[in-house]
Amino acid sequence: MNIIIRDTYEEMSKYAAEVIASMIREKPDCVLGLATGSTPVGAYRELARMHKEEGLDFSRVRTFNLDEYLGVGLDMTMPYEMDQSYARFMYEEFFKHVNIKKENIFLPDGLAEDPDEFCRAYEEQIKRVGGIDLQLLGIGCDGHWAFNEPGSSLTSRTRVEALTKQTLDDNYESFYRKAGISRDQMPHYAITMGVGTILEARNILMMANGKKKATVIAKALEGPVTSQITASAIQLFGGGITVVLDREAASELKNTEHYMHRENLKNAFQPSE
């Protein structure tokens, strides 16, 4: 597990963006798994800058998003602050700023007439394109990946999941309150990739920032693997793992000095230009 610690959110966002950009340069038609929420916004903005200023090409890239609220869908006729769908978030924060093709964007459909059937089809679509090359992840304050709430099976697949009070509270404060939407009106269910689905990606890039994530990051990376903290499944992952943290998010890790020492050793043995 490659754990990268940077002093600031801006620095960690740039590092994460470079990991994604390297994948695109290496494999222009790569399949990216994408996440929503405030954590990856800085990385998305840096990728958009790379596209505009450095020519980073997204024209062949395909993307699959992790999750979406059930009963919510992209509505471009609504003001941004009123449309709290993750599809709208991705469009506003990332897709409209790069040259990705609409037909290469795959999103969970919160308005699907048969959500269970949609979930099965989403899994099949991921398989059809050859699987996910790099999965971007955040982590919830209770340790969840996507909407895999505490207690979710570590072999779970894409499905409809009931949201916990913790998630509802966090999301209400982050998104719904400012839009003037009452707590009762916000969705209580979501479509989410399963933990097992996530673990089938070839590479994982997980990001976390801020003091409020410090305790759960320590549990996920250094504690026991448990379904109560679904992000702890990262310890079972057999592919390439990069975890990018700012100082505050890394502040409760026991092995911080070792992680930094290992990065310094790796840098020391990089071939010179």
N, C-alpha and C positions, 0 to 999 in steps of 0.2 A: 504494500500500500504506500503510495507516494503522497505524503502529507506536506503541503506547502503552506507556510505561514507568512503573511505579509502585514505590514504595519497598518494599512488603511484599506477601506472598502474599495477605493479607486484602484489601488495596486493589485488587490486580489481579483478584481473584475478584469483588469487588463491581462493578468496571467491566465485566467479562465478563458478569455476570448482567444488568446493565442493558442491554447490547447485545441479549441474548436477550429480555428483557422488552419492549424497544422493538419488536422484531419481532412479539411476540405482541399487543401493544396495537394495532399498525398493521394486523395481519392475524390476527384471532383464530383462524382455521382454518389457520394456517401449518403447514408441514411442517419439522420440525427433525431434523437429523442429529445424533446424540449419541455421545459418546465415554465410555470407561471409564478407569480408572486413578486415581491419586491427584490428578493435577493439577486436574481439573474439580470435585472434591468441594466445594471452597469455593464455587464458583459455584452448584452444585446446592443447597447449604444456604441460600445467599442467595435463590435463587429460591423455595425453600420458605417462607422468611420472608416474602417479598413476597406469596406466596399467602395466608398466614395473617393477616398484619397489614395488607396493602394491597389484598387482594382480587384479585390477579393470577389470571386465569382460564385454566385449562388444559383446559377441558371440550371444546373443539373442536380443540385442538392434536393433530397427528399426529406420531409420532416413528419414526425408523429408526436402529437402532444400527449402528455401524461393523463390529463383529466379535464372534466367539465362538469359544471353543476347540472343536475337533472331538472328539466323544465325550463332551461335557459338556452338561448341560441343567439348567434350574431344578428344584430339588427342595426344596420347602418343608418336607419332613419332616426334613431334615438340619439340624444346627446351622449357623448362618451361616458360622462359620470353617471348616467342612468342605466346604461347597458353594462352590467357587471359580469357578462359572460367572459370566460377565459379566451374564447375565440376573438372577441373584440380586443381584449388585452393584447393578444399576440399580434393582431393586425396593427394596432396603434403603436406598440412598443418596438416591433421588430419587422414584421413582414413588409410593411409599406415602405420601409427604408432601404431594402435590398432588392436585388433582381431575381428573387425566387419566383418560380412559376406557380400560378394558382393550382394547377393540376398536380403539383408535387407536394402540396400541403394537405396533410391528413389530420383531422381534428375529431375528437369524440363529439357525437351529436347529442346534445342535451335535449333535443326536441324529437328524437327518434320515436316512432309510433310503437316499436317493440324494442325497448332498451336492451333486453337480454339477447335478442337476436343480433342487434347492432354490436354488442360486445364480442360475440362470437365472430362476427364478420371482421371486426377491427383486428382481432388476433390473426385471422387468416390473411388480412392485407399486409400485416407486418411480415408474416412468413413469405408472402408472395414476392416481396421486394428483396428478400434475402436476409431479413433481420436487421436490427439496429446496430450500426457501427459504433456510435458514441451516444450514451444516454446522459443528459444533463439532469441533475437532481438538486433540490434544496432539501431542507429538513424542517418539519414542524416543531413547535415548542414542546410537543409531547412525543417527539421522535418519529413521527410518521413520514413515509415517503408517499408523494402524490396524495391520494385520499385513502391510503391503506392505514386505517385507524388502528390504535392499540388493540391487540387481539386478532388482527388479520393473519391468516395463514401465510407462512413464508413461502409457500408454493402456490399462492393464489394467482388467478388469472384476471384479465380485464372483466369488470363486473360493475354492478350498481352497489354502492356502499352507503349506509346511513352515517351521517356525520356526528361526531361527538360534540358535547357541549363546549369543550375546549376549542375545537376547530371553529364551531359556530361563533363563539365569542371573539376569537382572533380575527376571523374574516369579517365579522360585523364591524369591528373597530377599524380595520384596515380599508374596507371598501364600502360597506353599505350605509354606515352612519352618515358619511359625507355626502352620499347621494340622496339622503332624505328618505331612505327605505327602512321601514320598521323591521325589528328583529323577527316578527312573526311572518313577514313577507319574504324573507330570504330563504333560498332553497335549503332543505334539510337532507337531501340525497345528492349523490354525485356519481358519475361514471369515472372509473379510475383503472389505469393499468394495474395489474396485480404485481405483488412482489416477485412472484415467479417469472412473470413476463419481463420485468425490469432486469432480473438476473440473467436473462438470456442475451442481453446486449453484449457486444464484444469488449466494450470499454465503458467505464463509468467515470463521470466528472461530477463530484458533489461539492456544493458551495454552501458556506454559512458565514454569517457576520453578526456581530453584536453580542453584548454580554448576556442577553436573554437566551441565547443559544448555547452558551458555554457548558452548562450542566448536561444537556442532552447530547451534545457533541461528544463529550467525554464518555458518556454511557454507550453511545452508538459505536464509537471507535475502539474503546478500551474495556468496556464492560462485557457482560455475558450476552450471547446471542439470544434474543427473546422476541416473541411475537408482540410483547407489550411495547417494544421500541422497534418498529419494523425496519428502520434504517440500520439497525445493528446487523441486518442480513448482509450488509456490505462486507462483513468479515468472512462470509461464505463464498464471495465472488471469486471466480477463477480467472477472470480476464484482467485487463489493465485498469488500475484504479488511480485516480488523482483526486485528492481532497484539498480544496483551496479554502483557507480560513483567514480572517483578519485576527489581530492580536487578541481582541476581546473574546471572540468565539473560541479561540484556542487556550484561553486562560486557565481552564480547569483540567487540561490534559496532563497526565502524569509524566509522559515521555517527550515533552516538548523539545528539550535539549537534544535528544537523540534524533528526532525528526529533522531539526535544523542542521545537526551535524551530518546526517545522511545526505541532505540536499547539498551542503557545502562540498562533501566528498564527490558527489556526482558532478558538480560544476567544475571541480578541480581536474577531473579526468576527461572533460569534454575536449575534443580536438580543437586546436586553435584555428582561426580563420586563415 
